């Protein structure tokens, strides 16, 4: 099956390349904002907006008026126009907010460029831990993953921490994974990240607590420096120590996010590899828990990211991903005999079925019920 994959590398541009990146980002922003303004202007005048084509056709003219646009990657400018048109399309389709002007102050800055011609062949593009990018030439990267497939586009990002990233959009031909004959139910939890119907508990990332404390400490330091700058009457973006600390905090945030992403990718790939059918409870059911302030924002993000990964990986590798209805009482039913044993408070971690006397671990029992219900509904729909 042909699909798109995103592959990221940390990028180490030299000073000249950093300047070129900053310039390209600036020009993309300029072009975006220019057409954002004329789009709105046209709309006010005629009652109709512009189109991608109209903007793209006007781009050479704009380059004539604004010569510095000629110094940067031209496909990046086109992509910028395209993303504006797409933002309007999403807005008209009620999928997104009204496109806003891009700001220089945004902590994350990026541009996207098309990879064309022979550079599409990976072996000519990424070798010896470097990547060839339009206008930038060879740029150092960390890691040397083999990329199978055609590279279509590259997004170069400067993060709030001052680090650089390149995300490649790769067209990949994914082969189904061998069938294992196994099915699994997954209960997304609070104390554990997830509990499987097999009884296995996926650890909540142990790093989060230590990390959270560290973050809180650095965050306090940041506030102190903001106050200090305020006392001295220095605008924040000119306060050197404040800006430095801001990057420290941003780096920590990025680290947490990366660790989380790695963890989720490993676990979702494992689940898909080892099972033919994966059943998960609909996330809305978990919304109820959030209201009781049991879940932190972190597990919230992780859950939805995890479910997204399972969804597309199942699709890639020819496995079946099943969601169970949010009203299904997974923690009240006995997974052995099906007896509805009444509502149980969240403090009840273990219980025995009053009908068949099987003793249950609350979460494992729930995961087993989720699995059974998933297989039942999938069977009823004629998929299983
Ligand atoms: Zn029972």
Boltz pocket constraint, residues with backbone or C-beta under 6 A from the ligand:
constraints:
  - pocket:
      binder: B
      contacts: [[A, 334], [A, 335], [A, 336], [A, 337], [A, 338], [A, 339], [A, 353], [A, 354], [A, 355], [A, 356], [A, 357], [A, 358]]
      max_distance: 6.0
